């Protein structure tokens, strides 16, 4: 009996690998086109780090006219969560990162290199495992859990590194006939790689992001096929990336220690290895120390958090690109109106250590992004978000969409639009005063700032209402009337006049307009008062003056 006989005994139905080499031909793409992927396991909520990797991968594929695909690595089915695949695909779609090829939510493959779920590629992995066994590069291992524990304990006693390698490989040199007999007797087994590595030898590897790194060769006889017939991550990724034509693997740097093993797998399988780019994790500062964003500790680690908070996908992408390339911020300042797709991402400009996640910075970026949206876009986005997360807000703005559109149009479309909204969850508090049913029927704590005397406030409001208010005034006329009112009541027409001679005036025109602003909105800080008044209309303004005077 020889190795081929043993391979046929273990995998009698497995095809020759030539079948798959022909079925999945090399991709015909232009020179320099990158084929890359996001390969998540559906074992938990989508992490912001996964979104970050996907953003970088899709960007690199797009700007080289390559391919970005998603492969679901679901061979660890014990840890798989319900609807895990749907969550991954929905998150990518929500953030504009839909892949060129993948499996859709109905389990249908989109692309010619599927199946895109590893659990459906079992026969492919077995074909390549059969090939390795027939070549004497892999073998069945019958060691039980107890035997493996015994090996580890003996290694620890001998103060040697743990693992299945060298003299500790009990099944590596088992005679083929003995292995065949055990299989025929129904004994449990797994398939291990017969590693050709020697840890005394070094391999030099050039990571696209990290640069040159030196590792000892892998000498561990790792498991490649588990007892259930499914592959381990390491083996499956090598077979899949070869057949799917991956040219660049972009992944988190927690995998960097696996590079020697992965390169070895490509070598023993006779494949050309892809390039690797290991991305530093997104970090968080805590008690003066850096740590990785944690799904357990940090709500912002879950991609769903941003949707729930109403942070637009464009804002998240813009912020992540800030993290990815340090020159993006300068590019954005010089290209304020360009789409993010016009920015050229360069992997060699990605940081080699983890970037700190800064929620304040993200919200600041988001304010800038939202300020560029049209009123229609804001209304539609807020309605869509509120329909799922804030029914009260949905009812408020949907009952009169034309009026709501005017509200969202305040200080929008200007050369310098107002940047006061960072997420849709802030909108209700930001606009609630614009609705008469809410404003006129609520208790308002008017904070008039510098002018606190009630009689003075009454005088200002009555004088403005009776002698200066005209809803048809243009902005220049309206502001001139504010100055006239100020002068009449002993306030400076201009702020600079007051600063030059403060003893000559009660205050200045800004103090007068604050009284009017607070009277009409209940707030000292709002968007442009003239635009607010035009949206409110004469009847609403009159009623609001009555309310404050009462």
C-alpha positions in Angstrom: 0.0 0.0 0.0 1.3 3.5 -0.9 0.3 7.1 -0.1 -2.1 7.3 -3.1 -3.9 4.2 -1.8 -4.2 5.8 1.6 -5.5 9.0 0.1 -8.2 7.0 -1.8 -9.2 5.2 1.3 -9.7 8.4 3.2 -11.3 10.4 0.4 -12.7 7.9 -2.1 -15.1 10.4 -3.6 -12.8 13.4 -3.8 -12.0 14.6 -7.3 -8.5 15.2 -8.7 -7.4 18.8 -8.1 -7.1 19.3 -11.9 -10.9 19.5 -11.9 -10.9 22.6 -9.7 -7.9 24.1 -11.4 -9.9 24.0 -14.6 -13.2 25.1 -13.0 -11.7 28.2 -11.5 -9.4 29.6 -14.2 -7.1 32.5 -13.5 -8.9 35.9 -13.6 -8.4 38.0 -16.7 -7.8 41.4 -15.3 -5.5 44.2 -16.4 -2.0 44.3 -15.1 -1.8 45.6 -11.5 -5.5 44.9 -10.8 -5.9 43.8 -7.1 -8.1 40.9 -6.1 -8.8 41.1 -2.4 -11.4 40.0 0.0 -13.1 40.3 3.4 -13.4 36.9 5.0 -15.4 37.1 8.2 -16.8 34.4 10.4 -20.5 34.7 11.3 -19.7 34.3 15.0 -20.8 37.7 16.4 -21.8 41.2 15.7 -20.0 43.0 12.9 -17.0 44.9 14.4 -15.9 48.3 13.3 -12.5 46.8 12.6 -14.2 44.5 10.0 -15.8 47.5 8.4 -12.4 49.2 8.4 -10.7 46.2 6.7 -13.6 46.1 4.1 -13.3 49.8 3.3 -9.5 49.4 2.7 -10.0 46.2 0.6 -12.8 47.6 -1.5 -10.9 50.9 -2.1 -7.8 49.1 -3.2 -9.8 46.9 -5.6 -11.7 49.8 -7.0 -8.8 52.1 -7.7 -6.9 49.3 -9.6 -10.0 48.1 -11.4 -9.8 44.8 -9.6 -12.2 42.7 -7.6 -13.4 42.8 -4.0 -15.2 39.7 -2.8 -16.6 38.5 0.5 -16.1 34.9 1.6 -17.9 33.6 4.6 -15.6 31.5 6.7 -18.2 29.4 8.6 -16.3 26.2 9.3 -16.4 26.8 13.0 -20.2 26.1 13.1 -20.3 25.6 16.9 -19.7 29.4 17.4 -21.9 30.6 14.6 -24.7 32.9 15.6 -28.2 33.1 14.2 -28.4 35.5 11.2 -24.7 36.1 11.4 -24.2 36.1 7.6 -27.2 38.5 7.1 -25.7 40.9 9.7 -22.4 40.9 7.8 -23.9 41.5 4.4 -26.4 44.1 5.7 -23.6 46.0 7.4 -21.5 46.1 4.3 -24.4 47.2 2.2 -25.4 49.9 4.7 -22.0 51.4 4.4 -21.7 51.3 0.7 -19.2 48.4 0.7 -21.2 45.8 -1.2 -18.7 43.3 -2.7 -18.4 42.4 -6.4 -18.8 38.8 -5.6 -20.3 37.0 -2.5 -23.2 34.8 -1.4 -26.4 36.8 -0.9 -28.8 36.6 2.0 -30.8 33.9 0.2 -27.7 31.7 -0.1 -27.3 32.4 -3.8 -23.7 32.9 -5.1 -23.0 36.1 -7.0 -19.8 35.5 -9.0 -18.0 32.7 -10.8 -15.7 31.6 -8.0 -18.2 30.3 -5.5 -19.4 28.8 -3.3 -18.6 31.8 -1.2 -19.4 30.0 2.0 -16.7 27.6 3.2 -19.1 25.1 4.6 -20.3 24.5 1.0 -16.7 23.9 -0.3 -16.1 20.8 1.8 -15.4 18.6 -1.3 -12.9 21.1 -2.6 -10.8 21.0 0.6 -11.0 17.3 0.7 -9.7 17.1 -2.9 -6.6 19.2 -2.0 -6.1 17.3 1.3 -6.3 14.0 -0.7 -3.6 15.4 -3.0 -1.3 16.3 -0.1 -1.8 12.8 1.4 -1.0 11.1 -2.0 2.2 13.2 -2.2 3.2 12.3 1.3 2.8 15.8 2.5 -0.1 15.1 4.9 -1.2 12.2 7.1 -4.0 10.9 9.3 -3.5 11.5 13.0 -5.3 9.3 15.5 -4.2 11.0 18.8 -7.0 11.5 21.3 -7.5 14.6 23.4 -5.9 12.8 26.3 -2.9 11.9 24.3 -2.5 15.4 23.1 -2.8 16.7 26.7 -0.1 14.2 27.7 2.2 15.5 25.0 1.7 19.1 26.1 2.3 18.2 29.8 5.5 16.4 28.9 6.7 19.3 26.8 6.0 21.7 29.7 7.9 19.5 32.1 10.8 19.4 29.7 10.5 23.2 29.3 10.0 22.9 25.5 7.6 24.8 23.4 4.2 23.1 23.1 2.7 21.8 19.9 2.7 18.8 17.5 6.1 18.9 15.9 9.3 16.9 15.6 9.8 14.1 18.1 6.4 14.8 19.5 4.5 13.8 16.4 3.3 10.3 17.3 1.4 9.6 14.1 3.7 11.3 11.6 5.7 8.2 10.7 3.0 5.6 11.3 3.3 2.9 8.7 0.7 3.3 5.9 -0.7 -0.2 6.5 -1.3 0.5 10.2 -3.0 3.8 9.5 -5.2 2.1 6.9 -6.1 -0.6 9.4 -7.2 2.0 12.0 -9.3 3.8 9.5 -11.0 0.5 8.4 -11.7 -0.2 12.1 -13.6 3.0 12.4 -11.1 4.9 14.6 -11.5 8.6 14.8 -8.8 10.7 13.1 -7.9 14.1 11.7 -5.6 15.1 8.8 -2.4 16.9 9.6 0.1 18.7 7.4 3.6 17.1 7.3 5.5 20.3 7.9 8.8 20.6 6.0 9.8 23.5 8.2 12.8 23.9 10.4 12.6 26.6 13.2 16.3 27.1 13.0 15.9 28.5 9.5 14.4 32.0 9.0 12.1 33.3 6.3 12.1 36.9 5.2 8.7 38.3 4.3 7.8 41.8 3.1 4.4 42.9 4.3 2.8 45.6 2.3 2.1 47.7 5.4 4.5 46.4 8.0 7.5 46.2 5.7 10.2 43.5 6.0 9.7 40.9 8.8 11.8 37.9 9.7 10.2 34.7 11.1 11.4 31.2 12.0 10.0 28.6 9.7 6.8 26.7 10.8 7.5 23.2 11.9 4.1 22.4 13.5 2.1 19.6 11.9 -1.1 21.6 12.0 -4.5 20.1 11.5 -5.8 20.8 8.0 -9.0 18.6 8.1 -11.0 18.2 11.3 -12.8 15.0 12.4 -16.1 16.4 10.8 -14.4 16.5 7.4 -14.3 20.3 7.4 -11.1 22.3 7.0 -9.3 24.4 9.6 -9.1 28.2 8.8 -5.5 27.9 7.8 -5.9 25.2 5.2 -9.2 26.6 3.8 -7.8 30.1 3.4 -4.9 28.8 1.3 -7.0 26.7 -1.0 -9.7 29.4 -1.4 -7.3 32.4 -2.0 -5.6 30.3 -4.6 -8.8 29.2 -6.5 -10.5 32.6 -6.1 -7.4 34.4 -7.5 -6.7 36.6 -4.4 -3.6 38.7 -5.1 -3.6 40.7 -1.8 -4.8 39.6 1.6 -5.8 42.6 3.7 -6.5 41.5 7.3 -5.9 42.5 10.9 -2.4 42.2 12.3 -3.4 39.6 14.9 -2.8 37.2 11.9 0.8 38.3 11.3 2.2 35.4 13.4 0.5 33.0 11.0 2.4 34.2 8.0 5.1 31.5 8.1 2.4 28.8 8.2 0.3 30.3 5.5 3.3 30.8 3.2 4.3 27.2 3.9 0.8 26.0 2.9 1.0 27.8 -0.4 4.4 26.3 -0.9 3.4 22.6 -0.2 0.2 23.0 -2.3 2.3 24.3 -5.2 0.5 27.7 -5.3 1.8 31.2 -5.8 1.3 33.0 -2.5 -0.6 36.3 -2.5 0.8 39.4 -0.9 -0.2 40.2 2.7 -1.1 43.6 4.2 -1.7 43.5 7.9 -3.7 46.4 9.3 -3.1 47.7 12.8 -6.1 47.4 15.0 -8.3 50.4 16.0 -7.4 51.2 19.6 -9.0 53.0 22.5 -7.3 55.0 25.3 -8.2 53.9 28.8 -6.5 55.1 32.0 -3.5 56.3 30.0 -3.1 53.0 28.2 -4.0 51.8 24.7 -6.2 48.7 24.2 -8.1 47.3 21.3 -11.8 48.3 20.9 -13.8 45.6 22.6 -17.3 44.4 21.7 -17.9 43.7 25.3 -16.7 47.0 26.7 -17.3 49.6 23.9 -20.6 50.1 22.2 -18.8 51.9 19.4 -17.0 48.7 18.5 -20.2 47.3 17.0 -21.1 48.5 13.5 -24.8 48.5 14.5 -24.0 51.3 17.0 -23.5 53.9 14.2 -26.8 53.0 12.5 -28.7 53.1 15.8 -27.2 56.5 16.6 -27.9 57.8 13.1 -24.4 58.6 12.1 -24.4 58.6 8.3 -22.4 55.9 6.4 -20.5 58.7 4.6 -19.4 60.1 8.0 -18.1 56.7 9.2 -16.3 56.1 5.9 -14.7 59.6 6.0 -13.5 59.0 9.5 -12.1 55.6 8.8 -10.2 57.0 5.8 -8.7 59.6 8.2 -7.5 56.6 10.2 -6.3 54.7 7.2 -4.1 57.4 5.6 -2.7 60.4 7.5 -2.7 62.5 4.3 -6.4 62.1 3.8 -7.3 65.1 6.1 -5.0 67.4 4.1 -6.5 66.0 0.9 -10.0 66.7 2.1 -9.2 70.3 3.0 -8.0 70.9 -0.5 -10.8 68.9 -2.1 -13.9 69.9 0.0 -16.5 69.0 -2.6 -14.9 65.8 -4.1 -16.2 62.4 -3.4 -14.2 60.1 -1.2 -13.7 57.8 -4.2 -11.4 60.4 -5.7 -8.9 59.9 -2.9 -6.1 57.5 -3.7 -5.5 55.2 -0.7 -1.9 54.0 -0.3 -1.2 51.0 1.9 2.4 52.0 2.5 1.0 55.1 4.2 -1.0 53.2 6.7 0.2 53.3 10.3 2.1 50.2 11.6 0.7 50.8 15.1 -2.9 51.0 16.1 -4.8 54.3 15.5 -6.8 55.7 18.5 -10.5 55.8 18.0 -11.8 59.3 18.7 -15.5 59.7 18.9 -15.3 63.5 19.2 -13.3 63.6 15.9 -15.8 61.2 14.3 -18.8 63.5 15.3 -16.9 66.5 14.1 -16.3 64.9 10.7 -19.9 63.9 10.6 -21.0 67.5 11.1 -19.0 68.5 8.1 -20.5 65.6 6.0 -24.1 66.4 7.0 -23.7 70.1 6.4 -23.2 69.3 2.7 -26.5 67.3 2.4 -29.4 69.0 0.8 -32.6 69.7 2.9 -34.3 66.9 0.9 -31.5 64.5 1.7 -31.6 65.3 5.4 -35.4 65.0 5.6 -35.3 61.6 3.8 -32.5 60.3 5.9 -34.0 61.5 9.2 -37.4 60.0 8.2 -35.8 56.6 7.4 -33.8 56.6 10.7 -36.7 57.8 12.8 -39.1 55.3 11.4 -37.0 52.6 13.0 -35.5 54.3 16.1 -37.7 57.3 17.1 -41.4 57.1 16.3 -42.1 60.4 18.0 -39.7 62.2 15.7 -41.1 60.4 12.7 -44.6 61.5 13.5 -43.4 65.1 14.2 -41.7 65.6 10.8 -43.9 63.4 8.6 -47.2 65.1 9.4 -46.1 68.2 7.4 -43.1 67.3 5.2 -43.2 70.6 3.4 -42.8 72.5 6.7 -40.1 70.0 7.9 -38.2 70.6 4.6 -38.1 74.3 5.4 -36.7 73.6 8.8 -33.9 71.4 7.4 -33.2 74.1 4.8 -32.3 76.7 7.4 -28.6 77.8 6.8 -28.2 74.9 4.3 -26.7 75.4 0.8 -24.7 78.4 1.8 -21.0 78.9 1.2 -20.4 78.2 4.8 -23.4 76.0 5.9 -24.1 75.6 9.6 -22.5 72.5 11.2 -24.7 71.7 14.1 -25.9 68.1 13.4 -23.6 65.2 13.8 -26.1 62.4 14.0 -29.8 61.9 13.4 -30.4 61.0 17.1 -29.7 64.7 17.9 -32.2 66.1 15.4 -35.3 66.0 17.6 -33.8 68.1 20.4 -32.4 70.4 17.7 -35.7 71.2 16.0 -38.4 70.5 18.5 -38.9 74.2 19.2 -39.9 74.8 15.6 -43.2 73.0 16.1 -46.0 75.1 17.7 -47.8 72.1 19.2 -44.7 71.3 21.2 -43.4 74.8 21.9 -46.6 76.6 22.8 -47.9 73.8 25.0 -44.7 73.3 27.0 -43.1 75.1 30.0 -40.2 77.1 28.7 -37.3 78.1 30.9 -36.4 81.3 29.1 -32.7 82.2 29.6 -32.2 85.6 28.2 -28.5 85.8 28.9 -27.3 89.4 29.7 -30.7 91.1 29.9 -32.4 89.6 32.9 -34.8 92.4 34.1 -38.4 91.2 33.3 -39.7 94.7 32.6 -36.8 95.4 30.2 -37.5 92.2 28.4 -41.2 93.0 28.2 -40.4 96.4 26.8 -38.1 95.0 24.1 -40.6 92.3 23.0 -43.6 94.6 22.9 -41.7 97.4 21.1 -40.4 95.0 18.5 -43.7 93.3 18.0 -45.8 96.5 17.8 -43.4 98.7 15.8 -40.7 96.8 14.0 -41.9 93.3 13.2 -42.8 92.7 9.5 -42.6 89.1 8.2 -42.2 90.5 4.6 -38.9 92.3 5.4 -35.8 91.1 3.6 -32.8 90.2 5.7 -31.0 93.6 5.4 -34.2 95.5 6.3 -34.9 93.1 9.2 -31.4 93.6 10.7 -31.5 97.4 10.3 -34.8 97.4 12.2 -33.0 95.4 15.0 -30.4 98.2 15.1 -33.1 100.8 15.1 -34.8 99.1 18.0 -31.5 98.8 19.9 -30.8 102.6 19.4 -34.3 103.5 20.5 -34.0 101.6 23.7 -30.5 102.7 24.6 -28.4 99.9 23.2 -25.5 100.3 20.7 -26.4 99.6 17.1 -23.0 97.8 16.6 -21.1 95.5 19.0 -17.9 97.4 18.3 -19.6 100.7 19.4 -20.5 99.2 22.7 -17.0 97.8 23.2 -15.5 101.3 22.5 -17.9 103.1 24.9 -19.6 100.5 27.2 -20.6 103.2 29.7 -22.8 104.9 27.1 -25.1 102.0 26.4 -27.2 99.4 28.2 -25.8 96.8 25.9 -25.7 96.2 22.1 -27.8 94.9 19.2 -26.6 91.3 19.9 -28.3 91.5 23.3 -31.5 92.8 21.8 -31.6 90.0 19.1 -30.9 87.4 21.9 -34.1 88.5 23.7 -36.1 88.1 20.5 -34.3 84.8 19.7 -35.0 83.3 23.2 -38.6 84.6 23.1 -39.3 82.8 19.8 -37.3 79.6 20.4 -36.6 79.2 24.1 -32.9 79.0 23.3 -30.0 81.4 23.1 -28.1 79.4 20.6 -29.9 78.6 17.3 -29.4 78.8 13.6 -29.9 82.1 11.8 -32.8 84.0 13.5 -34.1 85.6 10.3 -34.4 82.3 8.6 -36.1 80.7 11.6 -38.7 83.6 11.6 -39.4 83.1 8.0 -40.0 79.4 8.5 -42.2 80.0 11.6 -44.4 82.5 9.9 -46.4 85.5 11.2 -49.0 83.6 13.2 -46.6 81.4 15.0 -44.3 84.4 15.8 -47.3 86.4 17.2 -48.4 83.4 19.4 -44.8 83.0 20.7 -44.6 86.6 21.6 -47.9 86.3 23.5 -46.5 83.3 25.3 -43.4 85.0 26.5 -45.3 88.1 27.5 -47.7 86.0 29.6 
